[in-house]
Amino acid sequence: MDQLLASPEIQAGVIPFIVAALWAFALRPAGWYLSGIALILGFAVCVHLIHFVPGWELTPITSSSRKLIIVALAAPLVGILFDILSFLGRSRVALAALAGGGAIVWVFWSIFKQQEGIKLLQFVAASALYVAWFAGGFATLRERGLRASGAAVALGFGVGLSALFGASAAYGQMGIAIGAAAGGIWLAGLPSQAARIGAVMLLPAAVISGMLAVGGVLLAKVPWMSLLPLLAIPLVAHMPLPRSLPRWLDGGIATLFMLAVAASSVFMVYRIEGGIPL
């Protein structure tokens, strides 16, 4: 069993998928917004299997990896606030973007501050805007059910596989865990006509994936230009399709297009960096 749990495929793919799917089904009576908590549960299991070995501690909060995990655990709490404070309205989009942009600066400040002058501003601005785009873009997908969870699937797998080809195993596994957990929620949403996805899932999915993408560039060998196609995922999630389509087919087609966008990003990394380093 220990050998099975040590397999990266099991840690990053199978277990987060199963955990998220089971929790999403279990939390359905509490409302679909709360079922989005299943995403961070699936991700947390993966992080536990990767990082929490004897001798590893979450404190002191000095490394980017520790800060990333803290932001990941805090993001669903902020998402719940966005969901329950109905008076926020459309301002949720701007607030989510600000939260994402601020988080990435805090997480990777130790890397950013190694630059000086205009280069420092370029690094910070580009990274903050990148994550803010996903956080704000995903915030527009509330109430979109399968399309929203499909966007998280595509972004998670796109970031994770790109990181693997870019020689970052830990970031790759965590990104794939986001995609797999979102896939479990996507599957759980198929039978329901009332499935809605709130910020409790969308904010963590966007912010964690965005941070992993930037981290792959800063700390590994992921080419920055390979991240650009992923920016289209929130836009593709809104692609118009005939209203006569069944909900499951509408969500399935949109998800396939978003996965195609993610695949183009992964292919770019593969062409530049080659196969997954062993």
N, C-alpha and C positions, 0 to 999 in steps of 0.2 A: 504493500500500500504506500509506504514512504517513497519508494522508487517511482510509483505512478504519480504521486502528488508533486514529485520533483521535476516532472516533465514540463517544459515551457508551454507546450500545446495545451496541456491540461490546466495549468495555472492561469494562462491568459485567455483561453478560449472556452473550454468545456465547462469549467466550474463557474466562472462569472455568468455564462449563459444560463446554466441550470438554476443558480441561485436567484438571478434576476427574474427569470420566468416564474419560478415558484412563488417568490415574494409578490410579484405583480398580480398573479392570480389570487393570492391570499389577501392582498390589500384592496381588492376590487370592492368589497362591501363598504370600505371607508371612503370610496370615491377615487376616480381615476387620477386626479391630481396627486393624491398621496401615493398611489401605486408607483409614481415616478421615483420614490425613494429606493426602489429596487435597483436602479442604476448604480447608485453609490454603494449599495450593499455588495453588488457583484464586483465592482471596482475594488472595494475595501478587502474583499477576500483575496483577490489577486495580489494586492500590495502586501497583505499579511504573509502570503506564501513566498513572495520575492524577498522582502526586506526583513521581516521580523524573525531573524535567526538569533541564536544566543550571542549576546554581546552588542546587538544593534539596539539603539534607543532613539526615540523621537526627539529628545532634547540632548544637548543644547541646540537651539534653532539657529544653526550657522550655515548649513549647506543648502544649496538650491533644492535638492531632492526632499529634504525635510520640510522646507517651506512649501513646496509644491503639494506635498501630502496634507499639510495643514490647511491650505487653501481648498484642496479637494474636499476635505471633511467639513469645512465651513460653508462651502457654496450651497449645499442643499438647504441649510438653515436660512441663508439669505433668500434662496428661491421660495421657501415656504412663506416668508414675509411678503414677497412680491405677489404670491398667489392669494393670500388672505386679505391684503390691504387693497380692496377693490377700488378705492378712490384714486389709486395711482394711475389707472387708465393707460393711455398710450405712453405715459412717461416711463413705464417699465422698460421700454426699449432703450431710452437714453440712460437710465439708471443701470441697466444690465451692462451696457457698453462701458460706462464709467467704472463699474466694479471689475470687469474683466481687464480693462486697460491698467487700472491701478494694481491689480493682483500680479500681473506679469512683471511690472517694474519692481515690486517688492521681492518677488521670488528670485529674480536674476540680477538684482542690483549689484551683487558682488562681482558679477561678470561685466555688467555695463560700466562700472566705475573704473575698470581697467583702461577704458578709452578716455580720450580727452577732447575738449573743445567741440567742434562741429560733429566729429565722429560719434561722440557720446550722445549728442542730441539725435543724430540719425538712428543709432541703435535703439535708443529708448522710444523714439516716436514710431519707428517702423514696427517694433515689437508690440507696443501698446495698441496701435491702430489695428494690427493684425488680429489680436485677441478680441479687441472691442468689436470688430466687424462680426465675428462669430457670435459673441455674447448678445449683441444687439439684433443680429439677423435671426438667431434662434428664438429670441423673445417675440418675434413676429409670428412664430409658428404655434403659439398657444392655441389650443382648440383644434389643431389640425390632425390630431390622432396619429394615424399610421405614417403620414408624411413627416411629422415631427420626429417620431422615433426612428424613421428611416434616415432622416438627415443625420441623427446621432450615430447610426450604424455606419453610414458612409464616411463621416468625418473621423470616427474612431479608427476604423480599419485603414483608412487612407493615411492617417498620421502614424499609426502603429507600424504598418508594413513599410512605410517610408523610413521610419527610424531604424527598423531592422536592417534594411539595405544600407542605411547610413551608419552602421556599426554602433548602434545604441540598443543593446538587448533589453535593458530595464525599461527605457522609455517605449521601446517597441511593444513589450509585453503589456505595459499599462495602457497604451493606446488601443491595442487589440482587445483588452479587457473592457474598455468603454464600448467599443463596437459590438462585442459579444453580449454584454449586459443589455445594451439597447436592443439587440436582436431578440433577446428573451422578452423584453417588454413589447416589442413589435409583434411577436408571436402571440403573446397574451392578449393583445388588442384586437386580433382578427375576429373572434366571435362576437365582439360587442359593437353595437351600433352607436353607443354613447361614449366610446373611449375618447378621452381628452388628455392632453399632455400639458402639464403646467411648468412653471419655472423651477419647481423642485427637481425636475429632471433636466430641463433644457439648459439652465444656467451651469450646472456642473459639467454636463456633456460638452458645452461650448468652451468653457474656460479651461477645463482640464486638457481637452484636446488641443486647444490653441497653445497652451503653455508647453505641452509636450512637443508640438511642432517647432516652436521657437527654440526649445531646449535642444532639439535634434540638430539645429543649425549652429547654435552657440557652443555646444559641448561635444558634438559628434561630427559626422561628415555629410549630413543632409544638405544638398545644395539649396540655397534660398529660393531659386527660381522654381524648384519643384513644388514649393508650397503654394504658388500662385493659383493653379487650377482649383485647389480646394476652396478658394474664396467664392467660387460659383455655386457651392452646395446650397447655401441659404436661398439663392435666387432660383435654382432648379426646383427647390422644394415648393415653390409657388407656381410652377409651370401649369398653364391652363390645359385641362383635359375635359372631354365631354361630361356634362353633369349627369348624364344617364348611366354612367359607369357605376357598377357596384362599389361600395366604399373600399372593400378589400382589393379590388382590381385597380382602382384609382391610386391607392397607397402603394400597391405593388409596382405599378408602372413607374411612378415617381421615384420610388426607392431604387429601382434598377437604373434609372438615368443618373441618380446621385452616385450610385456605386461605380458607374462608368466614369464619372468625373474623378472620383477617388482613384480609380485604377490608372487613369492617365498620369496622375501625380506619382503614384508608385512606380509606373513604368519609366518616368523620367529619372527617378533616383537609380533604378536598376541600370538604365543605359549609361549613366554617368559613373556610378560606383561599382557596378558589377553585382555578383551574387551576394547572398547573405554571408558575412564573415563567420567562419566556424571556429 
